[in-house]
């Protein structure tokens, strides 16, 4: 490989919201990647349904853009 043009490829720990962790290699900085679903809890791999926290994400989105809409109405 040509030196100086490639990002550093380091060991990284992946942490899922279900509590499962595994180690991989990545160019991501910080040494940790947080994910919402992994093979230990994804319905495709487990065969079980799981309710994601969509309500929390929707509320966060609405709160974020409520300020923008209020500013437009003024």
PyMOL Python script that loads the backbone (N, CA, C, O; Angstrom):
from pymol import cmd

cmd.read_pdbstr("""\
ATOM      1  N   UNK A   1       0.839  -1.184   0.000  1.00  0.00           N
ATOM      2  CA  UNK A   1       0.000   0.000   0.000  1.00  0.00           C
ATOM      3  C   UNK A   1       0.880   1.242   0.000  1.00  0.00           C
ATOM      4  O   UNK A   1       1.989   1.239   0.534  1.00  0.00           O
ATOM      5  N   UNK A   2       0.375   2.274  -0.594  1.00  0.00           N
ATOM      6  CA  UNK A   2       1.069   3.549  -0.620  1.00  0.00           C
ATOM      7  C   UNK A   2       0.981   4.183   0.775  1.00  0.00           C
ATOM      8  O   UNK A   2      -0.103   4.257   1.355  1.00  0.00           O
ATOM      9  N   UNK A   3       2.092   4.627   1.298  1.00  0.00           N
ATOM     10  CA  UNK A   3       2.082   5.176   2.655  1.00  0.00           C
ATOM     11  C   UNK A   3       1.531   6.594   2.679  1.00  0.00           C
ATOM     12  O   UNK A   3       1.742   7.378   1.755  1.00  0.00           O
ATOM     13  N   UNK A   4       0.809   6.909   3.773  1.00  0.00           N
ATOM     14  CA  UNK A   4       0.318   8.257   3.992  1.00  0.00           C
ATOM     15  C   UNK A   4      -1.034   8.583   3.393  1.00  0.00           C
ATOM     16  O   UNK A   4      -1.543   9.680   3.626  1.00  0.00           O
ATOM     17  N   UNK A   5      -1.654   7.669   2.618  1.00  0.00           N
ATOM     18  CA  UNK A   5      -2.946   7.997   2.003  1.00  0.00           C
ATOM     19  C   UNK A   5      -4.104   7.177   2.555  1.00  0.00           C
ATOM     20  O   UNK A   5      -5.266   7.503   2.310  1.00  0.00           O
ATOM     21  N   UNK A   6      -3.802   6.127   3.288  1.00  0.00           N
ATOM     22  CA  UNK A   6      -4.852   5.253   3.802  1.00  0.00           C
ATOM     23  C   UNK A   6      -5.147   5.572   5.267  1.00  0.00           C
ATOM     24  O   UNK A   6      -4.226   5.868   6.029  1.00  0.00           O
ATOM     25  N   UNK A   7      -6.431   5.514   5.675  1.00  0.00           N
ATOM     26  CA  UNK A   7      -6.751   5.750   7.089  1.00  0.00           C
ATOM     27  C   UNK A   7      -6.239   4.603   7.950  1.00  0.00           C
ATOM     28  O   UNK A   7      -6.057   3.482   7.474  1.00  0.00           O
ATOM     29  N   UNK A   8      -6.012   4.901   9.210  1.00  0.00           N
ATOM     30  CA  UNK A   8      -5.513   3.887  10.132  1.00  0.00           C
ATOM     31  C   UNK A   8      -6.600   2.850  10.402  1.00  0.00           C
ATOM     32  O   UNK A   8      -7.744   3.208  10.683  1.00  0.00           O
ATOM     33  N   UNK A   9      -6.252   1.586  10.319  1.00  0.00           N
ATOM     34  CA  UNK A   9      -7.174   0.465  10.473  1.00  0.00           C
ATOM     35  C   UNK A   9      -6.896  -0.171  11.824  1.00  0.00           C
ATOM     36  O   UNK A   9      -5.902  -0.879  11.982  1.00  0.00           O
ATOM     37  N   UNK A  10      -7.773   0.076  12.811  1.00  0.00           N
ATOM     38  CA  UNK A  10      -7.509  -0.357  14.180  1.00  0.00           C
ATOM     39  C   UNK A  10      -8.597  -1.293  14.695  1.00  0.00           C
ATOM     40  O   UNK A  10      -9.660  -1.429  14.088  1.00  0.00           O
ATOM     41  N   UNK A  11      -8.312  -1.931  15.820  1.00  0.00           N
ATOM     42  CA  UNK A  11      -9.287  -2.781  16.494  1.00  0.00           C
ATOM     43  C   UNK A  11     -10.361  -1.896  17.113  1.00  0.00           C
ATOM     44  O   UNK A  11     -10.057  -0.913  17.788  1.00  0.00           O
ATOM     45  N   UNK A  12     -11.623  -2.255  16.874  1.00  0.00           N
ATOM     46  CA  UNK A  12     -12.752  -1.460  17.337  1.00  0.00           C
ATOM     47  C   UNK A  12     -13.771  -2.365  18.007  1.00  0.00           C
ATOM     48  O   UNK A  12     -14.036  -3.468  17.530  1.00  0.00           O
ATOM     49  N   UNK A  13     -14.343  -1.902  19.111  1.00  0.00           N
ATOM     50  CA  UNK A  13     -15.383  -2.657  19.801  1.00  0.00           C
ATOM     51  C   UNK A  13     -16.746  -2.135  19.358  1.00  0.00           C
ATOM     52  O   UNK A  13     -16.996  -0.930  19.388  1.00  0.00           O
ATOM     53  N   UNK A  14     -17.628  -3.050  18.946  1.00  0.00           N
ATOM     54  CA  UNK A  14     -18.982  -2.700  18.538  1.00  0.00           C
ATOM     55  C   UNK A  14     -19.908  -3.032  19.699  1.00  0.00           C
ATOM     56  O   UNK A  14     -19.919  -4.159  20.192  1.00  0.00           O
ATOM     57  N   UNK A  15     -20.698  -2.026  20.140  1.00  0.00           N
ATOM     58  CA  UNK A  15     -21.602  -2.182  21.274  1.00  0.00           C
ATOM     59  C   UNK A  15     -23.026  -2.007  20.771  1.00  0.00           C
ATOM     60  O   UNK A  15     -23.358  -0.970  20.197  1.00  0.00           O
ATOM     61  N   UNK A  16     -23.869  -3.011  20.981  1.00  0.00           N
ATOM     62  CA  UNK A  16     -25.268  -2.970  20.557  1.00  0.00           C
ATOM     63  C   UNK A  16     -26.140  -2.478  21.711  1.00  0.00           C
ATOM     64  O   UNK A  16     -25.759  -2.577  22.877  1.00  0.00           O
ATOM     65  N   UNK A  17     -27.309  -1.949  21.372  1.00  0.00           N
ATOM     66  CA  UNK A  17     -28.233  -1.478  22.406  1.00  0.00           C
ATOM     67  C   UNK A  17     -28.773  -2.625  23.256  1.00  0.00           C
ATOM     68  O   UNK A  17     -29.264  -2.393  24.361  1.00  0.00           O
ATOM     69  N   UNK A  18     -28.689  -3.861  22.755  1.00  0.00           N
ATOM     70  CA  UNK A  18     -29.147  -5.018  23.532  1.00  0.00           C
ATOM     71  C   UNK A  18     -28.111  -5.453  24.567  1.00  0.00           C
ATOM     72  O   UNK A  18     -28.395  -6.307  25.408  1.00  0.00           O
ATOM     73  N   UNK A  19     -26.913  -4.870  24.510  1.00  0.00           N
ATOM     74  CA  UNK A  19     -25.871  -5.214  25.466  1.00  0.00           C
ATOM     75  C   UNK A  19     -24.790  -6.110  24.895  1.00  0.00           C
ATOM     76  O   UNK A  19     -23.758  -6.316  25.533  1.00  0.00           O
ATOM     77  N   UNK A  20     -25.007  -6.638  23.720  1.00  0.00           N
ATOM     78  CA  UNK A  20     -24.037  -7.507  23.079  1.00  0.00           C
ATOM     79  C   UNK A  20     -22.852  -6.692  22.567  1.00  0.00           C
ATOM     80  O   UNK A  20     -23.030  -5.589  22.051  1.00  0.00           O
ATOM     81  N   UNK A  21     -21.650  -7.232  22.709  1.00  0.00           N
ATOM     82  CA  UNK A  21     -20.456  -6.558  22.196  1.00  0.00           C
ATOM     83  C   UNK A  21     -19.615  -7.556  21.419  1.00  0.00           C
ATOM     84  O   UNK A  21     -19.613  -8.750  21.717  1.00  0.00           O
ATOM     85  N   UNK A  22     -18.904  -7.058  20.425  1.00  0.00           N
ATOM     86  CA  UNK A  22     -17.929  -7.870  19.716  1.00  0.00           C
ATOM     87  C   UNK A  22     -16.836  -6.961  19.180  1.00  0.00           C
ATOM     88  O   UNK A  22     -17.018  -5.750  19.061  1.00  0.00           O
ATOM     89  N   UNK A  23     -15.713  -7.558  18.862  1.00  0.00           N
ATOM     90  CA  UNK A  23     -14.559  -6.804  18.400  1.00  0.00           C
ATOM     91  C   UNK A  23     -14.355  -7.050  16.919  1.00  0.00           C
ATOM     92  O   UNK A  23     -14.475  -8.176  16.437  1.00  0.00           O
ATOM     93  N   UNK A  24     -14.047  -5.985  16.209  1.00  0.00           N
ATOM     94  CA  UNK A  24     -13.760  -6.053  14.782  1.00  0.00           C
ATOM     95  C   UNK A  24     -12.672  -5.035  14.482  1.00  0.00           C
ATOM     96  O   UNK A  24     -12.148  -4.392  15.392  1.00  0.00           O
ATOM     97  N   UNK A  25     -12.337  -4.890  13.228  1.00  0.00           N
ATOM     98  CA  UNK A  25     -11.369  -3.871  12.827  1.00  0.00           C
ATOM     99  C   UNK A  25     -12.080  -2.856  11.957  1.00  0.00           C
ATOM    100  O   UNK A  25     -12.931  -3.213  11.143  1.00  0.00           O
ATOM    101  N   UNK A  26     -11.730  -1.581  12.130  1.00  0.00           N
ATOM    102  CA  UNK A  26     -12.418  -0.518  11.415  1.00  0.00           C
ATOM    103  C   UNK A  26     -11.522   0.709  11.301  1.00  0.00           C
ATOM    104  O   UNK A  26     -10.515   0.829  11.998  1.00  0.00           O
ATOM    105  N   UNK A  27     -11.910   1.619  10.406  1.00  0.00           N
ATOM    106  CA  UNK A  27     -11.214   2.899  10.289  1.00  0.00           C
ATOM    107  C   UNK A  27     -11.891   3.974  11.129  1.00  0.00           C
ATOM    108  O   UNK A  27     -11.446   5.122  11.134  1.00  0.00           O
ATOM    109  N   UNK A  28     -12.968   3.619  11.844  1.00  0.00           N
ATOM    110  CA  UNK A  28     -13.688   4.575  12.694  1.00  0.00           C
ATOM    111  C   UNK A  28     -12.792   5.031  13.840  1.00  0.00           C
ATOM    112  O   UNK A  28     -12.065   4.234  14.433  1.00  0.00           O
ATOM    113  N   UNK A  29     -12.854   6.297  14.135  1.00  0.00           N
ATOM    114  CA  UNK A  29     -12.036   6.851  15.215  1.00  0.00           C
ATOM    115  C   UNK A  29     -12.754   6.664  16.555  1.00  0.00           C
ATOM    116  O   UNK A  29     -13.984   6.627  16.600  1.00  0.00           O
ATOM    117  N   UNK A  30     -12.006   6.547  17.620  1.00  0.00           N
ATOM    118  CA  UNK A  30     -12.576   6.438  18.951  1.00  0.00           C
ATOM    119  C   UNK A  30     -12.530   5.038  19.524  1.00  0.00           C
ATOM    120  O   UNK A  30     -12.635   4.879  20.741  1.00  0.00           O
ATOM    121  N   UNK A  31     -12.379   4.021  18.701  1.00  0.00           N
ATOM    122  CA  UNK A  31     -12.269   2.661  19.197  1.00  0.00           C
ATOM    123  C   UNK A  31     -13.575   2.011  19.597  1.00  0.00           C
ATOM    124  O   UNK A  31     -13.569   0.885  20.094  1.00  0.00           O
ATOM    125  N   UNK A  32     -14.715   2.698  19.392  1.00  0.00           N
ATOM    126  CA  UNK A  32     -16.009   2.121  19.750  1.00  0.00           C
ATOM    127  C   UNK A  32     -17.072   2.589  18.761  1.00  0.00           C
ATOM    128  O   UNK A  32     -17.120   3.758  18.380  1.00  0.00           O
ATOM    129  N   UNK A  33     -17.921   1.648  18.355  1.00  0.00           N
ATOM    130  CA  UNK A  33     -19.051   1.944  17.479  1.00  0.00           C
ATOM    131  C   UNK A  33     -20.305   1.477  18.202  1.00  0.00           C
ATOM    132  O   UNK A  33     -20.369   0.332  18.648  1.00  0.00           O
ATOM    133  N   UNK A  34     -21.308   2.351  18.325  1.00  0.00           N
ATOM    134  CA  UNK A  34     -22.582   1.992  18.959  1.00  0.00           C
ATOM    135  C   UNK A  34     -23.619   1.751  17.873  1.00  0.00           C
ATOM    136  O   UNK A  34     -23.791   2.579  16.978  1.00  0.00           O
ATOM    137  N   UNK A  35     -24.321   0.601  17.951  1.00  0.00           N
ATOM    138  CA  UNK A  35     -25.348   0.247  16.976  1.00  0.00           C
ATOM    139  C   UNK A  35     -26.651  -0.070  17.697  1.00  0.00           C
ATOM    140  O   UNK A  35     -26.647  -0.399  18.884  1.00  0.00           O
ATOM    141  N   UNK A  36     -27.775   0.030  16.971  1.00  0.00           N
ATOM    142  CA  UNK A  36     -29.084  -0.258  17.559  1.00  0.00           C
ATOM    143  C   UNK A  36     -29.443  -1.734  17.458  1.00  0.00           C
ATOM    144  O   UNK A  36     -30.087  -2.273  18.358  1.00  0.00           O
ATOM    145  N   UNK A  37     -29.040  -2.391  16.390  1.00  0.00           N
ATOM    146  CA  UNK A  37     -29.326  -3.815  16.226  1.00  0.00           C
ATOM    147  C   UNK A  37     -28.072  -4.537  15.760  1.00  0.00           C
ATOM    148  O   UNK A  37     -27.233  -3.972  15.059  1.00  0.00           O
ATOM    149  N   UNK A  38     -27.962  -5.790  16.160  1.00  0.00           N
ATOM    150  CA  UNK A  38     -26.841  -6.626  15.736  1.00  0.00           C
ATOM    151  C   UNK A  38     -27.388  -8.017  15.428  1.00  0.00           C
ATOM    152  O   UNK A  38     -28.596  -8.236  15.505  1.00  0.00           O
ATOM    153  N   UNK A  39     -26.528  -8.939  15.087  1.00  0.00           N
ATOM    154  CA  UNK A  39     -26.984 -10.284  14.749  1.00  0.00           C
ATOM    155  C   UNK A  39     -27.554 -11.017  15.957  1.00  0.00           C
ATOM    156  O   UNK A  39     -28.286 -11.992  15.787  1.00  0.00           O
ATOM    157  N   UNK A  40     -27.239 -10.574  17.172  1.00  0.00           N
ATOM    158  CA  UNK A  40     -27.765 -11.218  18.377  1.00  0.00           C
ATOM    159  C   UNK A  40     -29.208 -10.821  18.666  1.00  0.00           C
ATOM    160  O   UNK A  40     -29.918 -11.550  19.359  1.00  0.00           O
ATOM    161  N   UNK A  41     -29.659  -9.660  18.139  1.00  0.00           N
ATOM    162  CA  UNK A  41     -31.011  -9.204  18.459  1.00  0.00           C
ATOM    163  C   UNK A  41     -31.845  -8.850  17.227  1.00  0.00           C
ATOM    164  O   UNK A  41     -33.019  -8.508  17.372  1.00  0.00           O
ATOM    165  N   UNK A  42     -31.280  -8.919  16.029  1.00  0.00           N
ATOM    166  CA  UNK A  42     -32.032  -8.576  14.823  1.00  0.00           C
ATOM    167  C   UNK A  42     -33.062  -9.669  14.528  1.00  0.00           C
ATOM    168  O   UNK A  42     -32.733 -10.854  14.585  1.00  0.00           O
ATOM    169  N   UNK A  43     -34.310  -9.282  14.212  1.00  0.00           N
ATOM    170  CA  UNK A  43     -35.369 -10.268  13.969  1.00  0.00           C
ATOM    171  C   UNK A  43     -35.046 -11.269  12.857  1.00  0.00           C
ATOM    172  O   UNK A  43     -35.492 -12.415  12.922  1.00  0.00           O
ATOM    173  N   UNK A  44     -34.298 -10.871  11.859  1.00  0.00           N
ATOM    174  CA  UNK A  44     -33.952 -11.793  10.771  1.00  0.00           C
ATOM    175  C   UNK A  44     -33.129 -12.967  11.286  1.00  0.00           C
ATOM    176  O   UNK A  44     -33.337 -14.103  10.862  1.00  0.00           O
ATOM    177  N   UNK A  45     -32.195 -12.702  12.198  1.00  0.00           N
ATOM    178  CA  UNK A  45     -31.313 -13.741  12.713  1.00  0.00           C
ATOM    179  C   UNK A  45     -31.916 -14.499  13.883  1.00  0.00           C
ATOM    180  O   UNK A  45     -31.628 -15.684  14.056  1.00  0.00           O
ATOM    181  N   UNK A  46     -32.753 -13.842  14.699  1.00  0.00           N
ATOM    182  CA  UNK A  46     -33.301 -14.491  15.888  1.00  0.00           C
ATOM    183  C   UNK A  46     -34.641 -15.161  15.637  1.00  0.00           C
ATOM    184  O   UNK A  46     -35.009 -16.092  16.354  1.00  0.00           O
ATOM    185  N   UNK A  47     -35.379 -14.701  14.626  1.00  0.00           N
ATOM    186  CA  UNK A  47     -36.701 -15.244  14.357  1.00  0.00           C
ATOM    187  C   UNK A  47     -37.767 -14.673  15.276  1.00  0.00           C
ATOM    188  O   UNK A  47     -38.908 -15.137  15.254  1.00  0.00           O
ATOM    189  N   UNK A  48     -37.420 -13.675  16.085  1.00  0.00           N
ATOM    190  CA  UNK A  48     -38.359 -13.051  17.014  1.00  0.00           C
ATOM    191  C   UNK A  48     -38.576 -11.602  16.615  1.00  0.00           C
ATOM    192  O   UNK A  48     -37.679 -10.955  16.075  1.00  0.00           O
ATOM    193  N   UNK A  49     -39.774 -11.097  16.885  1.00  0.00           N
ATOM    194  CA  UNK A  49     -40.064  -9.690  16.621  1.00  0.00           C
ATOM    195  C   UNK A  49     -39.540  -8.847  17.776  1.00  0.00           C
ATOM    196  O   UNK A  49     -39.519  -9.292  18.924  1.00  0.00           O
ATOM    197  N   UNK A  50     -39.119  -7.628  17.462  1.00  0.00           N
ATOM    198  CA  UNK A  50     -38.621  -6.717  18.484  1.00  0.00           C
ATOM    199  C   UNK A  50     -39.126  -5.325  18.145  1.00  0.00           C
ATOM    200  O   UNK A  50     -39.033  -4.891  16.997  1.00  0.00           O
ATOM    201  N   UNK A  51     -39.654  -4.635  19.125  1.00  0.00           N
ATOM    202  CA  UNK A  51     -40.158  -3.286  18.916  1.00  0.00           C
ATOM    203  C   UNK A  51     -38.996  -2.319  19.113  1.00  0.00           C
ATOM    204  O   UNK A  51     -38.381  -2.281  20.179  1.00  0.00           O
ATOM    205  N   UNK A  52     -38.701  -1.538  18.078  1.00  0.00           N
ATOM    206  CA  UNK A  52     -37.645  -0.542  18.181  1.00  0.00           C
ATOM    207  C   UNK A  52     -38.197   0.719  18.820  1.00  0.00           C
ATOM    208  O   UNK A  52     -39.410   0.934  18.822  1.00  0.00           O
ATOM    209  N   UNK A  53     -37.348   1.531  19.345  1.00  0.00           N
ATOM    210  CA  UNK A  53     -37.752   2.772  20.012  1.00  0.00           C
ATOM    211  C   UNK A  53     -38.033   3.856  18.974  1.00  0.00           C
ATOM    212  O   UNK A  53     -37.323   4.860  18.909  1.00  0.00           O
ATOM    213  N   UNK A  54     -39.073   3.649  18.161  1.00  0.00           N
ATOM    214  CA  UNK A  54     -39.400   4.640  17.138  1.00  0.00           C
ATOM    215  C   UNK A  54     -40.093   5.843  17.753  1.00  0.00           C
ATOM    216  O   UNK A  54     -39.959   6.956  17.244  1.00  0.00           O
ATOM    217  N   UNK A  55     -40.825   5.645  18.828  1.00  0.00           N
ATOM    218  CA  UNK A  55     -41.522   6.764  19.469  1.00  0.00           C
ATOM    219  C   UNK A  55     -40.517   7.778  20.001  1.00  0.00           C
ATOM    220  O   UNK A  55     -40.730   8.983  19.867  1.00  0.00           O
ATOM    221  N   UNK A  56     -39.451   7.322  20.589  1.00  0.00           N
ATOM    222  CA  UNK A  56     -38.422   8.223  21.095  1.00  0.00           C
ATOM    223  C   UNK A  56     -37.754   9.005  19.984  1.00  0.00           C
ATOM    224  O   UNK A  56     -37.454  10.188  20.142  1.00  0.00           O
ATOM    225  N   UNK A  57     -37.521   8.346  18.859  1.00  0.00           N
ATOM    226  CA  UNK A  57     -36.898   9.023  17.727  1.00  0.00           C
ATOM    227  C   UNK A  57     -37.837  10.042  17.109  1.00  0.00           C
ATOM    228  O   UNK A  57     -37.407  11.121  16.703  1.00  0.00           O
ATOM    229  N   UNK A  58     -39.126   9.703  17.034  1.00  0.00           N
ATOM    230  CA  UNK A  58     -40.111  10.633  16.473  1.00  0.00           C
ATOM    231  C   UNK A  58     -40.235  11.858  17.365  1.00  0.00           C
ATOM    232  O   UNK A  58     -40.271  12.983  16.867  1.00  0.00           O
ATOM    233  N   UNK A  59     -40.302  11.657  18.672  1.00  0.00           N
ATOM    234  CA  UNK A  59     -40.408  12.776  19.610  1.00  0.00           C
ATOM    235  C   UNK A  59     -39.177  13.680  19.523  1.00  0.00           C
ATOM    236  O   UNK A  59     -39.301  14.904  19.585  1.00  0.00           O
ATOM    237  N   UNK A  60     -38.013  13.093  19.381  1.00  0.00           N
ATOM    238  CA  UNK A  60     -36.786  13.868  19.250  1.00  0.00           C
ATOM    239  C   UNK A  60     -36.810  14.698  17.964  1.00  0.00           C
ATOM    240  O   UNK A  60     -36.407  15.861  17.964  1.00  0.00           O
ATOM    241  N   UNK A  61     -37.285  14.097  16.870  1.00  0.00           N
ATOM    242  CA  UNK A  61     -37.392  14.802  15.592  1.00  0.00           C
ATOM    243  C   UNK A  61     -38.369  15.965  15.696  1.00  0.00           C
ATOM    244  O   UNK A  61     -38.076  17.070  15.238  1.00  0.00           O
ATOM    245  N   UNK A  62     -39.532  15.717  16.300  1.00  0.00           N
ATOM    246  CA  UNK A  62     -40.541  16.770  16.428  1.00  0.00           C
ATOM    247  C   UNK A  62     -40.042  17.911  17.308  1.00  0.00           C
ATOM    248  O   UNK A  62     -40.288  19.078  17.002  1.00  0.00           O
ATOM    249  N   UNK A  63     -39.356  17.596  18.380  1.00  0.00           N
ATOM    250  CA  UNK A  63     -38.819  18.636  19.256  1.00  0.00           C
ATOM    251  C   UNK A  63     -37.760  19.462  18.531  1.00  0.00           C
ATOM    252  O   UNK A  63     -37.674  20.677  18.713  1.00  0.00           O
ATOM    253  N   UNK A  64     -36.966  18.800  17.719  1.00  0.00           N
ATOM    254  CA  UNK A  64     -35.911  19.491  16.980  1.00  0.00           C
ATOM    255  C   UNK A  64     -36.494  20.475  15.976  1.00  0.00           C
ATOM    256  O   UNK A  64     -36.021  21.607  15.866  1.00  0.00           O
ATOM    257  N   UNK A  65     -37.522  20.048  15.243  1.00  0.00           N
ATOM    258  CA  UNK A  65     -38.082  20.890  14.199  1.00  0.00           C
ATOM    259  C   UNK A  65     -39.229  21.777  14.669  1.00  0.00           C
ATOM    260  O   UNK A  65     -39.727  22.594  13.894  1.00  0.00           O
ATOM    261  N   UNK A  66     -39.659  21.636  15.921  1.00  0.00           N
ATOM    262  CA  UNK A  66     -40.669  22.543  16.473  1.00  0.00           C
ATOM    263  C   UNK A  66     -40.088  23.947  16.576  1.00  0.00           C
ATOM    264  O   UNK A  66     -40.794  24.932  16.361  1.00  0.00           O
ATOM    265  N   UNK A  67     -38.810  24.039  16.901  1.00  0.00           N
ATOM    266  CA  UNK A  67     -38.141  25.335  16.991  1.00  0.00           C
ATOM    267  C   UNK A  67     -38.080  26.002  15.618  1.00  0.00           C
ATOM    268  O   UNK A  67     -38.268  27.214  15.509  1.00  0.00           O
ATOM    269  N   UNK A  68     -37.822  25.226  14.583  1.00  0.00           N
ATOM    270  CA  UNK A  68     -37.733  25.766  13.222  1.00  0.00           C
ATOM    271  C   UNK A  68     -39.097  26.262  12.764  1.00  0.00           C
ATOM    272  O   UNK A  68     -39.204  27.345  12.187  1.00  0.00           O
ATOM    273  N   UNK A  69     -40.137  25.478  13.016  1.00  0.00           N
ATOM    274  CA  UNK A  69     -41.493  25.870  12.620  1.00  0.00           C
ATOM    275  C   UNK A  69     -41.967  27.095  13.395  1.00  0.00           C
ATOM    276  O   UNK A  69     -42.649  27.951  12.831  1.00  0.00           O
ATOM    277  N   UNK A  70     -41.620  27.195  14.670  1.00  0.00           N
ATOM    278  CA  UNK A  70     -42.004  28.357  15.479  1.00  0.00           C
ATOM    279  C   UNK A  70     -41.315  29.620  14.957  1.00  0.00           C
ATOM    280  O   UNK A  70     -41.908  30.698  14.957  1.00  0.00           O
ATOM    281  N   UNK A  71     -40.088  29.487  14.522  1.00  0.00           N
ATOM    282  CA  UNK A  71     -39.353  30.637  13.988  1.00  0.00           C
ATOM    283  C   UNK A  71     -39.945  31.090  12.653  1.00  0.00           C
ATOM    284  O   UNK A  71     -39.961  32.286  12.360  1.00  0.00           O
ATOM    285  N   UNK A  72     -40.428  30.155  11.849  1.00  0.00           N
ATOM    286  CA  UNK A  72     -41.027  30.490  10.555  1.00  0.00           C
ATOM    287  C   UNK A  72     -42.363  31.209  10.727  1.00  0.00           C
ATOM    288  O   UNK A  72     -42.714  32.065   9.915  1.00  0.00           O
ATOM    289  N   UNK A  73     -43.115  30.863  11.786  1.00  0.00           N
ATOM    290  CA  UNK A  73     -44.432  31.459  12.012  1.00  0.00           C
ATOM    291  C   UNK A  73     -44.332  32.902  12.486  1.00  0.00           C
ATOM    292  O   UNK A  73     -45.288  33.663  12.331  1.00  0.00           O
ATOM    293  N   UNK A  74     -43.217  33.292  13.052  1.00  0.00           N
ATOM    294  CA  UNK A  74     -43.052  34.661  13.578  1.00  0.00           C
ATOM    295  C   UNK A  74     -42.848  35.658  12.496  1.00  0.00           C
ATOM    296  O   UNK A  74     -42.694  36.848  12.774  1.00  0.00           O
TER     297      UNK A  74
END
""", "prot")
cmd.dss("prot")
cmd.show_as("cartoon", "prot")
cmd.util.cbc("prot")
cmd.orient("prot")
